[in-house]
């Protein structure tokens, strides 16, 4: 708070020398301010002193009031609940949370005044009317009303008499995830939607908020979607967070409480009454506010989910999902997706209808990514924005080609095994049709036997539909630098070259769709590299082929690369933090600097070095775009400052 803002209470009296409690010679001064040091003016108040004295009034334009001729005894202050609630809903938060970051507190204490921090529930004289809020079902909002229905007021003790008391009041706001509905890649979208992909893995009791009479027990149950959106998103003392392998604070902005999220709708096939035998174990949630809907699908979390993953057979895609000719879809994924609507038709239909006029964000990890792609495909006319992590292939080639307009960013952590299935080979063979349930086994065996013919299968469509990946690749690419030494005879004649992997690697965060914006200075490196391979593509086209996985330096697929919490989310978090505060990511910075040294080493194999230089430029372009977006958005700057202060670098082995 600036010195000019402190004027309303910088010259008030400060004397506590009168010890005569019974005489009516004492007084109380009070100044009410918001977190930015702005006064709460014209707020009606009631001051009760002892058993007999009740004083009424309203704060001045500077948020000040003074009551005199009081006995020195216990006193309580209450404010007009509705006036206070309506006013504080429109007051912004200061950026950093907690009294330690208050600008009001040090100003007050430097003047010798008593300082207090209060939420509105500690000051209200009754329960206020809150738009679209059922108090009988939810109680009063968490954090803002710590004692629920207790409106006894803010207590003053003997020490608060003959003093100026400064009360900093927390605004009546809620947290909302920062999400940007844009066709361009957004690292904050990747981070926050990644959190939603983690949240959907949490186990909880499935309830219908529209039917249950009392939600308070479920709101208080930690580590659930309900508690995340109806407890953590109301707790303004800190940003909401997900604890999975590490603690990940959400990147959030504060909004008026009326713009809060509605209760999340959590759907779990395993908890329905009398599901069909061998039914899929599908789980998802969606949550909405006035402007957006978020849908998150759970990945593989049970033996039944694993069976779903392994049902590789491609079948014709239903017309209501995708009407493209010849388009086929993974049988297991399709059935897992369809069973949600089969058991929850009313909820799903309602969400579909609302997504027509709200911004729609869809996400999922692993199997959840596959189901999210099917969801986005069905709702593609509603312009969904899809972010997936470690997703397997879902559609065959004809289906992928029909979905080119669907905005989808597909994250792959280096050699993640799950992204390699189903194989990009002909899985559309006659054995899947034969022998009933055994046909899946026989068909899969035939597919394995024909893997060596993959290039021919892709060229000759009559052989069958081949699985392809959909979406723009975002690759967490573990790159290595190759060393090269020319071998000579004792007479100086060249006899060959010796090459080896240099000791050290760096995991790049690469978004190949940004390649068109690379500096023209890289054209020479790209041309030399491409001529050595094929001569008719760019480096990035060669390494990141459309519809397929990247050509990696890692030799074998790695199941451990698939973890969402300890790998995907950690990599995104570290990359964000390295841009915002490089000094907080020493491991990341040191790793890149060391790799840069290898790339420019005298023994570096030049063509491999040229590729890695392109990777460095591409990652730098991502950082540059991110910084530009942040600099143009003050609200985003504030959100990221909170995030930067509360997050740390995570070790990713």
C-alpha positions as CSV (number, residue, x, y, z in Angstrom):
1,X,0.0,0.0,0.0
2,X,1.4,3.4,-0.9
3,X,1.7,6.2,1.6
4,X,-1.1,8.1,0.0
5,X,-3.4,5.1,0.7
6,X,-2.5,5.1,4.4
7,X,-3.8,8.7,4.9
8,X,-7.3,7.6,6.1
9,X,-5.8,6.1,9.2
10,X,-2.3,7.4,9.6
11,X,-3.3,10.2,12.1
12,X,-5.8,8.4,14.3
13,X,-5.5,8.4,18.0
14,X,-3.5,5.7,19.8
15,X,-3.8,5.8,23.6
16,X,-4.4,2.9,25.9
17,X,-3.4,4.6,29.2
18,X,-6.9,4.8,30.7
19,X,-7.3,1.7,32.9
20,X,-10.7,2.7,34.4
21,X,-12.9,0.0,32.8
22,X,-16.2,1.1,34.3
23,X,-16.2,4.7,33.2
24,X,-17.8,5.6,29.9
25,X,-14.6,7.3,28.8
26,X,-13.2,4.8,26.3
27,X,-13.4,4.6,22.5
28,X,-12.8,2.3,19.5
29,X,-11.6,3.4,16.1
30,X,-11.7,1.1,13.1
31,X,-10.6,1.3,9.5
32,X,-11.9,-1.4,7.0
33,X,-9.7,-1.9,4.0
34,X,-9.5,-4.5,1.2
35,X,-6.3,-6.4,0.2
36,X,-5.2,-3.6,-2.0
37,X,-5.5,-1.0,0.7
38,X,-8.7,0.5,-0.6
39,X,-11.4,1.5,1.9
40,X,-14.7,-0.2,2.4
41,X,-17.0,2.8,2.5
42,X,-20.6,3.2,3.5
43,X,-20.9,-0.3,5.0
44,X,-23.5,-0.3,7.8
45,X,-22.1,-1.7,11.1
46,X,-23.2,-2.6,14.6
47,X,-20.9,-2.4,17.6
48,X,-22.0,-4.2,20.7
49,X,-20.1,-3.3,23.9
50,X,-20.8,-5.4,27.0
51,X,-24.4,-6.3,27.7
52,X,-26.1,-3.0,27.3
53,X,-24.5,-0.7,24.7
54,X,-25.2,-1.1,21.0
55,X,-23.9,1.4,18.5
56,X,-25.1,1.6,14.9
57,X,-23.5,3.5,12.0
58,X,-21.8,3.3,8.6
59,X,-18.2,3.5,7.6
60,X,-17.0,6.8,6.0
61,X,-15.6,7.2,2.5
62,X,-12.2,6.3,4.0
63,X,-13.6,3.1,5.6
64,X,-13.4,4.7,9.0
65,X,-15.6,4.8,12.1
66,X,-15.2,5.8,15.7
67,X,-17.4,5.2,18.7
68,X,-16.9,7.0,22.0
69,X,-18.2,7.0,25.6
70,X,-17.7,3.2,26.0
71,X,-16.8,1.0,28.9
72,X,-13.7,-1.0,28.4
73,X,-15.0,-4.5,28.1
74,X,-15.7,-7.2,25.5
75,X,-17.0,-5.8,22.2
76,X,-18.1,-7.3,18.9
77,X,-18.4,-5.8,15.5
78,X,-20.8,-7.0,12.8
79,X,-21.4,-5.6,9.3
80,X,-24.4,-5.7,7.0
81,X,-24.0,-9.1,5.5
82,X,-25.5,-8.4,2.1
83,X,-23.8,-5.1,1.6
84,X,-20.4,-6.5,2.6
85,X,-20.8,-9.7,0.5
86,X,-21.9,-7.8,-2.6
87,X,-19.1,-5.3,-2.2
88,X,-16.3,-7.8,-1.5
89,X,-17.3,-9.9,-4.5
90,X,-16.0,-7.1,-6.7
91,X,-12.8,-6.4,-4.9
92,X,-9.6,-8.1,-6.3
93,X,-7.1,-10.1,-4.4
94,X,-3.5,-9.1,-3.9
95,X,-1.2,-11.4,-5.8
96,X,0.6,-13.3,-3.1
97,X,-1.4,-14.9,-0.4
98,X,-1.0,-14.9,3.4
99,X,-0.4,-12.1,5.9
100,X,3.3,-12.2,5.2
101,X,2.6,-10.6,1.8
102,X,0.1,-8.0,3.1
103,X,0.9,-4.4,2.3
104,X,-1.8,-3.2,4.7
105,X,-0.3,-5.0,7.8
106,X,3.2,-3.3,7.9
107,X,1.6,0.1,7.2
108,X,-0.8,-0.3,10.1
109,X,1.8,-1.7,12.5
110,X,4.3,1.0,11.7
111,X,1.7,3.5,12.9
112,X,1.3,1.5,16.1
113,X,-2.2,0.3,15.2
114,X,-3.7,-3.1,15.8
115,X,-3.9,-5.2,12.6
116,X,-6.4,-7.9,11.9
117,X,-7.1,-10.1,8.8
118,X,-10.7,-11.3,8.4
119,X,-12.9,-13.2,5.9
120,X,-16.4,-11.9,5.4
121,X,-18.0,-14.7,7.5
122,X,-16.2,-13.3,10.6
123,X,-17.9,-9.9,10.1
124,X,-21.4,-10.7,8.7
125,X,-24.4,-10.1,10.9
126,X,-26.3,-13.0,9.2
127,X,-26.1,-15.4,6.3
128,X,-26.1,-13.4,3.0
129,X,-28.1,-14.3,0.0
130,X,-25.6,-15.9,-2.5
131,X,-26.7,-16.2,-6.1
132,X,-27.4,-19.8,-7.2
133,X,-26.2,-21.2,-3.8
134,X,-28.3,-23.7,-1.8
135,X,-27.2,-23.2,1.8
136,X,-29.2,-26.2,3.0
137,X,-27.2,-28.4,0.6
138,X,-23.7,-26.9,0.7
139,X,-23.6,-25.0,4.0
140,X,-21.9,-21.6,3.6
141,X,-18.9,-21.3,1.3
142,X,-15.8,-23.0,2.7
143,X,-13.0,-20.6,3.9
144,X,-15.1,-17.5,3.6
145,X,-17.4,-18.6,6.5
146,X,-15.2,-20.5,8.9
147,X,-17.9,-21.0,11.5
148,X,-20.7,-21.7,9.1
149,X,-23.9,-20.3,10.8
150,X,-22.1,-18.5,13.7
151,X,-22.5,-14.7,13.2
152,X,-21.3,-13.5,16.6
153,X,-19.0,-11.0,14.9
154,X,-15.5,-9.8,15.2
155,X,-14.3,-9.6,18.8
156,X,-12.5,-6.7,20.4
157,X,-10.6,-7.3,23.6
158,X,-9.5,-4.7,26.2
159,X,-6.3,-4.0,24.3
160,X,-8.3,-2.9,21.2
161,X,-9.9,0.1,23.0
162,X,-8.4,3.6,22.7
163,X,-6.6,2.3,19.6
164,X,-7.1,2.4,15.9
165,X,-7.9,-1.1,14.6
166,X,-7.1,-1.8,11.0
167,X,-9.1,-4.7,9.5
168,X,-8.0,-6.1,6.2
169,X,-10.9,-7.9,4.6
170,X,-10.5,-10.8,2.2
171,X,-12.5,-10.4,-1.0
172,X,-15.4,-12.8,-1.7
173,X,-13.8,-14.5,-4.6
174,X,-13.1,-18.0,-6.0
175,X,-10.2,-19.5,-7.9
176,X,-10.6,-20.3,-11.6
177,X,-8.2,-22.3,-13.8
178,X,-6.3,-20.2,-16.3
179,X,-7.3,-21.7,-19.7
180,X,-7.0,-20.2,-23.1
181,X,-9.2,-21.5,-25.9
182,X,-6.8,-21.0,-28.8
183,X,-5.6,-23.0,-31.8
184,X,-2.0,-22.2,-30.8
185,X,-0.1,-24.3,-28.3
186,X,-0.3,-23.0,-24.8
187,X,2.0,-24.2,-22.0
188,X,-0.4,-23.1,-19.3
189,X,-3.2,-25.1,-21.0
190,X,-0.9,-28.1,-21.0
191,X,-0.1,-27.6,-17.3
192,X,-3.7,-27.0,-16.0
193,X,-5.3,-29.6,-18.2
194,X,-2.6,-32.0,-17.1
195,X,-3.8,-31.4,-13.5
196,X,-7.3,-32.3,-14.6
197,X,-6.0,-35.5,-16.1
198,X,-4.4,-36.3,-12.7
199,X,-7.5,-35.3,-10.7
200,X,-9.7,-37.7,-12.6
201,X,-7.6,-40.6,-11.3
202,X,-8.7,-39.9,-7.7
203,X,-11.1,-42.4,-6.2
204,X,-14.3,-41.0,-4.7
205,X,-17.9,-41.8,-4.1
206,X,-20.1,-41.0,-7.1
207,X,-22.9,-38.7,-6.2
208,X,-25.4,-36.5,-8.1
209,X,-25.2,-32.9,-6.8
210,X,-28.6,-32.3,-8.2
211,X,-30.2,-35.0,-6.2
212,X,-28.3,-35.3,-2.9
213,X,-29.7,-33.3,0.0
214,X,-26.5,-32.5,1.9
215,X,-23.1,-32.2,0.1
216,X,-21.1,-31.1,3.1
217,X,-19.6,-34.5,3.9
218,X,-18.4,-34.9,0.3
219,X,-17.0,-31.4,0.1
220,X,-14.9,-32.1,3.3
221,X,-13.6,-35.4,1.8
222,X,-10.0,-34.6,0.6
223,X,-8.5,-35.6,-2.7
224,X,-11.6,-35.7,-4.7
225,X,-13.0,-33.6,-7.6
226,X,-15.8,-32.3,-5.3
227,X,-13.3,-31.1,-2.7
228,X,-11.0,-29.6,-5.4
229,X,-13.7,-27.4,-6.9
230,X,-15.9,-26.7,-3.8
231,X,-13.2,-26.5,-1.1
232,X,-9.8,-25.8,-2.6
233,X,-11.1,-23.4,-5.2
234,X,-12.8,-21.4,-2.4
235,X,-9.7,-21.3,-0.2
236,X,-8.0,-18.1,-1.0
237,X,-5.2,-18.6,1.4
238,X,-3.3,-20.6,-1.3
239,X,-3.9,-21.9,-4.8
240,X,-5.6,-25.2,-5.2
241,X,-3.2,-28.1,-5.7
242,X,-3.0,-31.7,-6.8
243,X,-0.7,-34.1,-4.9
244,X,0.5,-36.9,-7.2
245,X,4.2,-37.9,-6.9
246,X,4.8,-34.1,-6.2
247,X,2.6,-31.2,-5.2
248,X,1.4,-29.3,-8.2
249,X,-0.3,-25.9,-7.5
250,X,-2.9,-24.9,-10.2
251,X,-2.3,-21.8,-12.2
252,X,-5.4,-19.8,-11.2
253,X,-6.9,-16.4,-11.3
254,X,-9.5,-15.0,-8.9
255,X,-13.1,-14.4,-10.1
256,X,-16.2,-13.1,-8.4
257,X,-17.8,-15.8,-6.3
258,X,-20.8,-15.8,-8.6
259,X,-18.5,-16.9,-11.5
260,X,-17.3,-20.0,-9.6
261,X,-17.4,-23.5,-10.9
262,X,-20.6,-25.4,-10.4
263,X,-20.3,-28.8,-8.6
264,X,-18.3,-31.3,-10.6
265,X,-20.2,-34.2,-12.2
266,X,-18.2,-37.3,-11.5
267,X,-19.2,-40.5,-13.4
268,X,-17.9,-44.0,-12.7
269,X,-19.3,-47.1,-14.4
270,X,-18.0,-49.3,-11.5
271,X,-20.4,-47.6,-9.1
272,X,-23.6,-47.8,-11.2
273,X,-26.4,-50.1,-10.0
274,X,-26.4,-53.5,-11.9
275,X,-23.9,-52.9,-14.7
276,X,-23.8,-55.4,-17.5
277,X,-21.4,-58.4,-17.0
278,X,-17.8,-57.5,-18.1
279,X,-18.8,-53.9,-18.5
280,X,-16.0,-51.3,-19.0
281,X,-14.6,-49.5,-16.0
282,X,-14.9,-46.0,-17.5
283,X,-14.5,-42.9,-15.3
284,X,-14.7,-39.2,-16.1
285,X,-15.8,-35.9,-14.8
286,X,-16.9,-32.6,-16.2
287,X,-17.2,-29.2,-14.5
288,X,-18.5,-25.9,-15.7
289,X,-18.8,-22.2,-15.0
290,X,-20.5,-19.5,-16.9
291,X,-18.1,-19.5,-19.8
292,X,-16.4,-22.9,-20.0
293,X,-16.8,-26.7,-19.6
294,X,-13.9,-29.0,-18.7
295,X,-14.1,-32.7,-19.4
296,X,-11.5,-35.1,-18.1
297,X,-11.3,-38.9,-18.8
298,X,-9.4,-41.4,-16.6
299,X,-6.6,-43.5,-18.0
300,X,-5.9,-47.2,-17.3
301,X,-6.4,-47.8,-13.6
302,X,-7.7,-51.4,-13.4
303,X,-7.4,-54.8,-14.9
304,X,-10.7,-54.1,-16.8
305,X,-9.1,-51.0,-18.3
306,X,-6.1,-53.0,-19.4
307,X,-8.4,-55.4,-21.2
308,X,-10.0,-52.4,-22.9
309,X,-6.5,-51.2,-24.0
310,X,-5.7,-54.7,-25.4
311,X,-8.8,-55.0,-27.6
312,X,-7.0,-53.9,-30.7
313,X,-9.6,-54.8,-33.3
314,X,-10.6,-51.9,-35.6
315,X,-14.3,-51.6,-36.4
316,X,-16.3,-49.1,-38.5
317,X,-16.8,-45.9,-36.6
318,X,-20.4,-45.1,-35.7
319,X,-21.8,-42.3,-37.8
320,X,-22.8,-40.2,-34.8
321,X,-19.2,-40.0,-33.9
322,X,-17.5,-39.8,-37.3
323,X,-19.2,-40.3,-40.6
324,X,-16.0,-40.5,-42.8
325,X,-15.9,-43.3,-45.3
326,X,-13.7,-46.3,-44.3
327,X,-12.9,-44.7,-40.9
328,X,-12.4,-47.3,-38.3
329,X,-11.8,-47.1,-34.6
330,X,-10.3,-49.2,-31.8
331,X,-13.1,-51.5,-30.6
332,X,-12.2,-51.5,-26.9
333,X,-11.8,-47.7,-26.8
334,X,-15.1,-47.1,-28.6
335,X,-17.1,-49.4,-26.3
336,X,-15.5,-47.9,-23.2
337,X,-16.5,-44.4,-24.4
338,X,-20.1,-45.4,-25.4
339,X,-20.8,-47.0,-22.0
340,X,-20.7,-43.6,-20.3
341,X,-23.6,-42.4,-22.3
342,X,-25.4,-45.7,-21.9
343,X,-25.5,-45.3,-18.1
344,X,-25.6,-41.5,-17.8
345,X,-27.5,-40.4,-20.8
346,X,-29.2,-37.4,-19.1
347,X,-25.9,-36.0,-17.7
348,X,-24.0,-36.5,-21.0
349,X,-26.8,-35.0,-23.1
350,X,-26.9,-31.9,-20.8
351,X,-23.2,-31.4,-21.1
352,X,-23.3,-31.8,-24.9
353,X,-26.0,-29.1,-25.1
354,X,-24.1,-26.7,-22.9
355,X,-20.9,-27.2,-24.8
356,X,-22.6,-25.6,-27.8
357,X,-22.4,-22.2,-26.3
358,X,-19.5,-22.5,-23.8
359,X,-15.7,-23.0,-24.4
360,X,-15.1,-26.7,-24.3
361,X,-11.8,-28.2,-23.0
362,X,-11.2,-31.9,-23.1
363,X,-8.3,-33.8,-21.6
364,X,-7.1,-37.3,-20.6
365,X,-4.0,-39.4,-20.0
366,X,-3.3,-42.8,-21.5
367,X,-6.6,-44.6,-22.1
368,X,-8.2,-41.3,-20.9
369,X,-6.5,-39.6,-23.9
370,X,-8.1,-42.1,-26.3
371,X,-11.6,-41.5,-24.7
372,X,-11.0,-37.8,-24.8
373,X,-10.3,-37.9,-28.5
374,X,-13.5,-39.8,-29.1
375,X,-15.4,-37.2,-27.0
376,X,-13.8,-34.3,-28.9
377,X,-14.6,-36.1,-32.2
378,X,-18.3,-36.4,-31.4
379,X,-18.5,-32.8,-30.3
380,X,-16.1,-31.4,-33.0
381,X,-18.8,-29.0,-34.3
382,X,-18.7,-27.3,-30.8
383,X,-15.0,-26.4,-31.3
384,X,-13.4,-28.4,-28.5
385,X,-9.8,-27.9,-27.5
386,X,-8.1,-31.2,-26.8
387,X,-4.9,-31.8,-24.8
388,X,-3.9,-35.5,-24.3
389,X,-0.9,-37.1,-22.6
390,X,0.6,-40.5,-23.5
391,X,-2.4,-41.5,-25.6
392,X,-2.5,-44.6,-27.7
393,X,-3.7,-44.6,-31.4
394,X,-7.5,-44.6,-31.7
395,X,-8.5,-44.2,-35.4
396,X,-7.3,-45.6,-38.7
397,X,-6.0,-43.4,-41.4
398,X,-9.3,-42.4,-43.0
399,X,-10.6,-41.3,-39.6
400,X,-7.5,-39.2,-38.8
401,X,-7.7,-37.5,-42.2
402,X,-11.3,-36.6,-41.6
403,X,-10.4,-34.8,-38.3
404,X,-7.7,-32.4,-39.5
405,X,-9.7,-29.4,-38.3
406,X,-10.0,-30.7,-34.7
407,X,-7.5,-28.9,-32.5
408,X,-5.6,-31.5,-30.6
409,X,-2.1,-31.3,-28.9
410,X,-0.8,-34.8,-28.3
411,X,2.0,-35.0,-25.7
412,X,4.5,-37.8,-25.9
413,X,7.2,-38.4,-23.3
414,X,10.1,-39.7,-25.3
415,X,9.8,-43.5,-25.6
416,X,6.4,-43.9,-23.8
417,X,5.3,-47.5,-24.6
418,X,1.6,-46.7,-24.6
419,X,1.9,-44.2,-27.5
420,X,3.2,-47.1,-29.7
421,X,-0.1,-49.1,-29.5
422,X,-2.1,-50.2,-31.4
423,X,0.7,-50.8,-33.8
424,X,0.7,-48.7,-37.0
425,X,0.2,-51.8,-39.1
426,X,-2.8,-53.6,-40.6
427,X,-4.9,-54.7,-37.7
428,X,-7.9,-54.9,-39.9
429,X,-7.5,-58.6,-40.8
430,X,-10.1,-61.3,-41.2
431,X,-9.0,-63.2,-38.1
432,X,-10.6,-60.5,-35.8
433,X,-13.9,-61.5,-37.4
434,X,-13.5,-65.2,-36.8
435,X,-13.7,-67.5,-33.8
436,X,-15.6,-65.2,-31.6
437,X,-13.7,-64.0,-28.6
438,X,-10.6,-66.0,-29.7
439,X,-10.6,-63.9,-32.9
440,X,-9.1,-61.0,-31.0
441,X,-6.1,-63.2,-30.0
442,X,-5.7,-64.7,-33.5
443,X,-6.0,-61.3,-35.2
444,X,-3.5,-59.8,-32.9
445,X,-1.0,-62.6,-33.5
446,X,-1.4,-62.2,-37.3
447,X,-0.7,-58.5,-36.8
448,X,2.5,-59.2,-35.0
449,X,3.6,-61.6,-37.8
450,X,3.0,-58.9,-40.5
451,X,4.9,-56.0,-38.7
452,X,7.8,-56.1,-41.1
453,X,5.4,-55.1,-44.0
454,X,4.4,-51.8,-42.3
455,X,5.8,-49.6,-45.1
456,X,4.0,-51.5,-47.8
457,X,0.7,-51.5,-45.8
458,X,0.8,-47.7,-45.7
459,X,1.3,-47.4,-49.4
460,X,-1.3,-49.9,-50.5
461,X,-4.6,-49.0,-48.8
462,X,-6.3,-52.1,-50.2
463,X,-4.4,-54.2,-47.6
464,X,-6.4,-52.6,-44.9
465,X,-6.8,-49.5,-42.7
466,X,-3.7,-48.7,-40.6
467,X,-3.9,-47.0,-37.2
468,X,-2.5,-43.5,-37.1
469,X,-2.1,-40.9,-34.3
470,X,-4.3,-37.8,-34.5
471,X,-3.2,-34.3,-33.4
472,X,-0.2,-32.1,-33.3
473,X,2.8,-33.7,-31.6
474,X,4.3,-32.2,-28.5
475,X,7.4,-34.2,-27.8
476,X,9.5,-34.5,-24.6
477,X,12.5,-35.7,-26.6
478,X,15.5,-37.0,-24.9
479,X,18.3,-36.0,-27.3
480,X,21.9,-37.2,-27.4
481,X,24.9,-35.9,-29.2
482,X,27.0,-38.2,-31.3
483,X,30.8,-37.8,-31.4
484,X,32.8,-38.5,-34.5
485,X,36.5,-39.1,-35.0
486,X,38.1,-39.7,-38.5
487,X,40.5,-42.6,-38.5
488,X,43.9,-42.4,-40.3
489,X,46.7,-44.7,-41.2
490,X,50.2,-43.9,-40.0
491,X,50.7,-42.3,-43.4
492,X,47.8,-40.0,-43.1
493,X,45.3,-41.8,-45.3
494,X,41.7,-41.8,-44.1
495,X,40.4,-45.3,-43.4
496,X,37.1,-44.7,-41.7
497,X,35.2,-42.9,-39.0
498,X,34.6,-43.8,-35.4
499,X,31.3,-42.6,-33.8
500,X,30.0,-42.8,-30.3
501,X,27.3,-41.5,-28.0
502,X,28.7,-38.6,-26.0
503,X,28.2,-38.8,-22.2
504,X,25.1,-36.6,-21.5
505,X,21.6,-36.1,-22.7
506,X,19.0,-33.3,-22.6
507,X,15.2,-33.7,-22.6
508,X,13.8,-31.1,-25.0
509,X,10.2,-29.7,-24.9
510,X,9.4,-29.6,-28.6
511,X,6.3,-28.3,-30.4
512,X,7.0,-29.0,-34.1
513,X,4.0,-26.9,-35.2
514,X,6.1,-23.8,-34.2
515,X,8.7,-24.7,-36.9
516,X,7.4,-22.2,-39.4
517,X,8.4,-19.4,-37.1
518,X,12.0,-20.5,-36.7
519,X,14.7,-18.0,-37.6
520,X,15.8,-18.1,-41.2
521,X,19.4,-18.5,-39.9
522,X,18.7,-22.2,-39.4
523,X,18.0,-22.9,-43.1
524,X,21.6,-23.9,-43.8
525,X,21.7,-26.4,-41.0
526,X,18.3,-27.9,-42.0
527,X,19.4,-28.1,-45.7
528,X,22.6,-30.0,-44.9
529,X,20.9,-32.4,-42.6
530,X,18.0,-33.1,-45.0
531,X,20.3,-33.7,-47.9
532,X,22.0,-36.4,-45.9
533,X,18.7,-38.2,-45.3
534,X,16.3,-37.8,-48.1
535,X,16.6,-34.3,-49.6
536,X,12.9,-33.5,-49.8
537,X,11.8,-32.6,-46.3
538,X,12.8,-30.5,-43.3
539,X,14.6,-31.9,-40.2
540,X,11.4,-31.7,-38.2
541,X,9.2,-33.4,-40.9
542,X,11.7,-36.3,-40.9
543,X,11.8,-36.6,-37.1
544,X,8.2,-35.9,-36.4
545,X,6.2,-37.6,-39.2
546,X,2.5,-36.7,-39.3
547,X,0.3,-39.3,-37.7
548,X,3.1,-41.2,-36.1
549,X,5.5,-41.1,-33.2
550,X,8.8,-39.2,-33.4
551,X,12.0,-40.9,-34.6
552,X,13.9,-41.0,-31.3
553,X,17.4,-41.3,-30.0
554,X,16.1,-43.7,-27.3
555,X,16.4,-47.2,-28.7
556,X,13.7,-49.1,-26.7
557,X,10.2,-48.1,-25.5
558,X,10.0,-47.4,-21.8
559,X,6.9,-48.2,-19.7
560,X,8.2,-45.8,-17.0
561,X,8.0,-42.9,-19.4
562,X,4.2,-43.2,-19.2
563,X,3.5,-41.9,-15.7
564,X,1.4,-38.8,-15.6
565,X,2.4,-37.4,-12.2
566,X,6.1,-38.2,-12.0
567,X,6.9,-37.7,-15.7
568,X,4.4,-35.7,-17.9
569,X,3.3,-33.2,-15.3
570,X,6.7,-32.8,-13.8
571,X,8.3,-32.1,-17.2
572,X,5.7,-29.4,-18.0
573,X,6.1,-27.9,-14.5
574,X,9.9,-27.7,-14.7
575,X,9.8,-26.2,-18.2
576,X,7.3,-23.5,-17.1
577,X,9.4,-22.7,-14.1
578,X,12.6,-22.5,-16.0
579,X,11.1,-19.8,-18.2
580,X,9.6,-17.8,-15.3
581,X,12.5,-18.2,-12.8
582,X,15.6,-19.9,-14.2
583,X,17.4,-19.7,-10.8
584,X,14.7,-22.0,-9.4
585,X,15.5,-24.8,-11.9
586,X,19.3,-25.3,-11.6
587,X,19.1,-29.0,-12.8
588,X,17.2,-27.9,-16.0
589,X,19.5,-25.0,-16.7
590,X,22.7,-27.0,-16.0
591,X,21.5,-29.9,-18.2
592,X,20.8,-27.6,-21.2
593,X,24.1,-25.8,-20.8
594,X,26.1,-29.0,-20.7
595,X,24.3,-30.3,-23.7
596,X,25.0,-27.1,-25.6
597,X,28.6,-27.7,-24.9
598,X,28.4,-31.2,-26.4
599,X,26.7,-29.9,-29.5
600,X,29.4,-27.4,-30.1
601,X,32.3,-29.7,-29.1
602,X,35.1,-30.2,-31.7
603,X,34.3,-33.9,-31.7
604,X,30.5,-33.5,-32.3
605,X,29.2,-35.2,-35.4
606,X,28.1,-32.3,-37.5
607,X,24.8,-33.6,-38.9
608,X,23.6,-34.7,-35.5
609,X,24.7,-31.3,-34.1
610,X,22.7,-29.5,-36.7
611,X,19.6,-31.4,-35.7
612,X,20.2,-30.6,-32.0
613,X,20.8,-26.9,-32.9
614,X,17.3,-27.0,-34.6
615,X,15.9,-28.5,-31.4
616,X,17.4,-25.8,-29.3
617,X,15.9,-23.1,-31.6
618,X,12.5,-24.8,-31.5
619,X,12.5,-24.9,-27.7
620,X,13.6,-21.3,-27.5
621,X,10.8,-20.3,-29.8
622,X,8.3,-21.9,-27.4
623,X,9.8,-19.9,-24.5
624,X,9.7,-16.7,-26.6
625,X,6.0,-17.2,-27.5
626,X,5.2,-17.9,-23.9
627,X,6.9,-14.8,-22.7
628,X,5.1,-12.7,-25.3
629,X,1.7,-14.0,-24.2
630,X,2.5,-13.3,-20.5
631,X,3.7,-9.8,-21.2
632,X,0.4,-8.9,-22.9
633,X,-1.8,-10.1,-20.1
634,X,-1.7,-8.5,-16.6
635,X,-4.1,-11.1,-15.1
636,X,-1.8,-13.9,-16.4
637,X,1.3,-12.2,-14.9
638,X,-0.4,-12.2,-11.5
639,X,-1.4,-15.8,-11.8
640,X,2.1,-16.9,-12.8
641,X,3.7,-14.8,-10.0
642,X,1.7,-16.9,-7.5
643,X,2.6,-20.1,-9.3
644,X,6.3,-19.1,-9.4
645,X,6.5,-18.4,-5.7
646,X,4.8,-21.7,-4.7
647,X,6.5,-24.3,-7.0
648,X,9.9,-25.9,-7.0
649,X,11.9,-27.9,-9.5
650,X,11.1,-31.6,-9.6
651,X,13.7,-34.3,-10.2
652,X,12.7,-36.4,-13.2
653,X,14.8,-39.5,-13.5
